[in-house]
Amino acid sequence: SAVRSLNGEEEDNEESEGLRRRTTPHMFCKTLTASDTSTHGGFSVPRRAAEDCFPPL
């Protein structure tokens, strides 16, 4: 797809498309329950949300 620059010119390249993808926020919403938290201060999130939102370990 094409990206329009600030001066109105269309840019149609992978670099601008990749930049746009990297800056798109990934979010999910979940009400935490007692079973989602740990005594060490961590919490669990659904696997699909984690794979979409966080980089691989």
Steps between C-alpha positions, in 0.01 A plus 500: 500500500606858448603739776456872452788712632459838667566682172216307332710261293413132505767257614449138406784298645553227756697723737215746555252211532726327754536821699125536515459143623760547776328812634152344517422439866397149603261490790279261685270540797457246779367535851763345724388246755687355797594195292663725235754643745797343673665562836811617310323801347435352156175434324369275227356615169328296229755335269359658182516849655858439614606379154337805336627760749844389615819404314600133513725400790 
